[in-house]
Amino acid sequence: MSSPNIVLVTGGNNGLGYETVKALLESDKAYHVLLGSRSLDKARRAIGTLHSECPTATNTVEAVQLDLTSDESIEKASEHIKASLGRLDILINNAGSTFDFEFLAGNVSLRECFTKAYDVNVAGTHVLTWTLIPLLLKSADPRLIFVSGLSNLSQASREYFPTPPQPAGWPKTIEFETIGYRCSKVALNMLMLDWNHKLKADGVKVWAVGPGMLATDLGNIREQSAAMGAQHPSVGGQVLRRVVEGEMDEYVGKFVGKDGLMDGF
């Protein structure tokens, strides 16, 4: 019997990450899932909940402490995977942060709103990917996924969601803001294109994935997002599982969603 595919899901303790881990645990394909989280306590609580929600699952999950703003944490996670498992088959770069709502609340400066988002969503994700590539290259079918979100520029140019039209004058009254987060996710698309270019000769399959608008805890606006039509994060978890399990293999190097290729890619 072949060994299970080893998958690391960053930010796996809640929201889309949690639902992605759950979807893989419930799959009829074999996985050992590494649930990455800044807090080991939160990761272990999430695993306890997963076991209660998936009592018949035969796939396995373990907690890995991982803070994308810490090179030391990234290196320790890499060394743990190398020592205990020896390879990584799939890296799902899901972890992300937004500080736009903290800016609107006056808790961070405008500069901090952007730099903090880029530190996690772009720089941290890039450093982690760079660090784990040697382990991915030990896989027979390596897959690298960047969770991109609502950041397809071709779609945004037609209808700038979700900020309504603004009247003339300054300052503007903005009650719902996502620009720092969305700019960082556009940068993540560039990361995907670059990694796809770098790893093409190595046979690594690379995608950016837009899981749709989901009601997660990102920005602590789950209820507000749901009221705006956001779907349960399990919908996104199923999209990511489909990419992992080969349903989007014809779109390697592209930005994909639940219906396949996203417009503009």
C-alpha positions in Angstrom: 0.0 0.0 0.0 1.4 3.4 -1.0 2.0 6.0 1.7 -0.4 8.9 2.0 0.2 12.2 0.4 1.7 14.7 2.9 -0.1 18.1 2.8 0.7 21.3 4.7 -2.2 23.7 5.1 -1.1 27.0 6.6 -3.6 28.8 8.7 -5.4 25.5 9.2 -7.0 26.1 12.6 -10.1 28.0 11.4 -12.1 29.3 8.4 -11.0 28.2 5.0 -7.9 26.5 6.2 -9.9 24.4 8.7 -12.5 23.4 6.1 -9.7 22.5 3.7 -8.1 20.2 6.3 -11.6 18.7 6.9 -12.2 18.1 3.2 -8.9 16.2 2.9 -9.5 14.2 6.1 -12.9 13.1 4.6 -11.5 12.3 1.2 -11.3 8.7 0.0 -7.8 9.4 -1.1 -5.0 9.0 1.5 -3.6 12.1 3.2 -1.5 13.0 6.2 -2.4 16.6 6.8 -0.1 19.0 8.6 -2.3 21.7 10.2 -0.2 24.8 10.4 -1.1 27.5 13.0 0.7 30.3 14.8 -0.7 28.8 18.0 -0.2 25.1 18.8 -3.0 25.3 21.4 -5.4 26.5 18.7 -4.2 23.9 16.3 -4.7 21.1 18.8 -8.2 22.4 19.7 -9.0 22.4 16.0 -7.8 18.8 15.6 -10.0 17.8 18.5 -13.0 19.4 16.8 -12.0 17.7 13.5 -12.0 14.3 15.2 -15.4 14.9 16.6 -16.8 16.1 13.2 -15.1 13.4 11.2 -15.3 10.3 13.4 -15.0 7.8 10.6 -12.1 9.5 8.8 -9.1 7.2 8.2 -6.8 10.0 7.1 -4.5 11.6 9.7 -3.7 15.1 10.9 -1.1 16.7 13.1 -0.4 20.2 14.4 2.6 22.2 13.3 3.5 25.6 14.8 4.0 28.1 12.0 4.1 31.9 12.1 4.7 33.4 8.7 6.2 36.5 10.2 9.0 34.5 11.9 11.9 33.1 9.9 12.8 31.0 12.9 9.3 29.5 13.1 9.4 28.7 9.4 12.8 27.0 9.7 11.7 25.0 12.7 8.6 23.8 10.8 10.7 22.8 7.8 13.1 20.9 10.0 10.3 19.1 11.7 8.8 17.9 8.4 12.2 16.9 7.1 13.1 14.9 10.2 9.7 13.2 10.8 8.3 12.7 7.2 11.2 13.4 4.8 9.1 15.1 2.1 6.1 17.3 1.4 3.7 16.5 -1.5 1.4 19.5 -1.4 1.8 22.9 0.1 -1.4 25.0 0.4 -0.5 28.6 1.2 -3.7 29.5 2.8 -2.7 31.7 5.8 -3.5 35.4 5.4 -4.2 38.5 7.4 -6.0 41.7 6.8 -5.6 45.0 8.7 -8.0 47.2 6.7 -10.7 47.0 9.4 -8.1 47.7 12.1 -7.2 50.8 10.1 -10.8 52.0 9.9 -11.1 51.5 13.7 -8.0 53.6 14.2 -6.0 50.8 15.7 -3.2 50.8 13.1 -1.8 53.4 10.7 -2.4 53.4 7.0 1.2 52.3 6.4 0.9 49.5 9.0 -2.3 48.4 7.3 -0.4 47.6 4.2 3.0 46.5 5.5 1.5 44.1 8.0 -0.7 42.5 5.3 2.3 42.2 2.9 4.5 40.7 5.6 2.1 37.8 6.1 0.4 37.4 2.8 3.4 38.0 0.5 6.7 38.0 2.2 5.9 35.3 4.7 4.3 33.1 2.1 7.3 33.5 -0.2 9.8 32.7 2.5 7.9 29.6 3.6 7.6 28.4 0.0 11.3 29.0 -0.6 12.2 27.1 2.5 10.0 24.1 1.7 10.9 23.6 -1.9 13.6 21.0 -1.2 11.0 18.9 0.5 8.4 19.4 -2.3 11.0 18.3 -4.8 11.2 14.9 -3.0 7.6 14.2 -4.0 6.5 12.1 -7.0 3.7 14.6 -7.7 4.5 18.0 -6.0 1.7 20.6 -5.9 2.0 24.2 -4.8 -1.2 26.2 -4.2 -1.6 29.9 -3.4 -5.0 30.9 -2.0 -5.5 34.2 -3.8 -9.0 35.4 -2.9 -10.9 38.2 -4.5 -7.9 39.6 -6.4 -8.5 39.0 -10.1 -7.8 42.4 -11.7 -9.8 41.7 -14.8 -12.9 41.1 -12.8 -12.2 44.0 -10.4 -11.9 46.4 -13.3 -15.4 45.7 -14.5 -17.1 46.0 -11.1 -15.1 47.2 -8.2 -16.4 45.0 -5.4 -17.2 45.6 -2.6 -16.8 49.3 -2.1 -19.8 51.3 -3.4 -19.4 54.4 -5.5 -18.0 57.3 -3.6 -19.2 60.9 -3.9 -16.8 63.7 -4.7 -14.9 65.4 -1.9 -12.5 64.5 0.8 -12.4 62.7 3.2 -14.4 59.8 2.0 -16.8 57.9 4.3 -15.7 54.3 4.0 -17.3 51.7 6.2 -16.0 48.6 4.5 -12.4 48.5 3.3 -10.3 45.7 1.8 -7.7 47.5 -0.3 -4.6 46.5 1.7 -5.6 42.9 1.8 -6.6 42.8 -1.9 -3.4 44.5 -3.1 -1.4 41.9 -1.2 -3.4 39.1 -2.8 -2.7 40.6 -6.3 1.0 40.4 -5.4 0.4 36.8 -4.4 -0.8 36.1 -8.0 2.6 37.4 -9.2 4.3 35.0 -6.7 2.3 32.1 -8.2 3.4 33.1 -11.8 7.1 33.3 -10.7 7.1 30.0 -8.8 5.4 28.3 -11.8 8.2 29.7 -14.0 11.0 28.7 -11.5 9.6 25.1 -11.0 8.4 24.2 -14.4 11.4 22.0 -15.2 11.0 20.3 -11.8 7.5 19.1 -12.6 5.9 21.0 -9.8 2.2 21.9 -10.5 1.4 25.4 -9.3 -1.8 27.4 -9.1 -3.5 30.4 -7.6 -6.9 29.5 -6.3 -9.9 31.9 -5.8 -12.2 30.0 -3.4 -15.0 32.6 -3.7 -16.3 35.1 -1.2 -16.4 33.2 2.1 -17.7 34.0 5.6 -14.5 33.4 7.6 -13.0 35.1 10.6 -10.6 37.1 8.4 -10.9 40.7 9.7 -13.4 39.5 12.3 -16.3 40.3 10.0 -17.8 36.8 9.6 -21.5 38.0 10.1 -21.0 41.0 8.0 -19.6 38.9 5.1 -22.4 36.4 5.4 -24.9 39.3 5.2 -23.2 40.4 1.9 -23.7 36.9 0.4 -20.5 35.2 1.4 -20.7 31.4 1.4 -19.7 29.0 4.1 -15.9 28.3 4.1 -16.6 24.6 3.4 -17.4 25.6 -0.2 -13.8 26.9 -0.6 -12.4 23.8 1.1 -14.0 21.6 -1.5 -12.5 23.8 -4.3 -9.1 23.4 -2.9 -9.5 19.6 -2.5 -10.5 19.5 -6.2 -7.2 21.2 -7.1 -5.3 18.9 -4.8 -6.9 15.8 -6.4 -6.2 16.7 -10.0 -9.4 18.2 -11.3 -7.6 21.4 -12.3 -4.5 19.9 -13.7 -5.2 21.3 -17.2 -4.8 24.8 -15.7 -1.4 24.6 -14.1 0.2 28.0 -13.8 -3.2 29.7 -13.8 -5.7 31.4 -11.5 -8.6 28.9 -11.0 -11.9 28.9 -9.1 -14.8 26.5 -8.6 -15.7 26.6 -12.2 -12.2 26.2 -13.6 -10.1 28.9 -15.2 -10.8 32.4 -13.8 -11.5 35.1 -16.4 -8.3 37.0 -17.4 -5.9 34.1 -16.8 
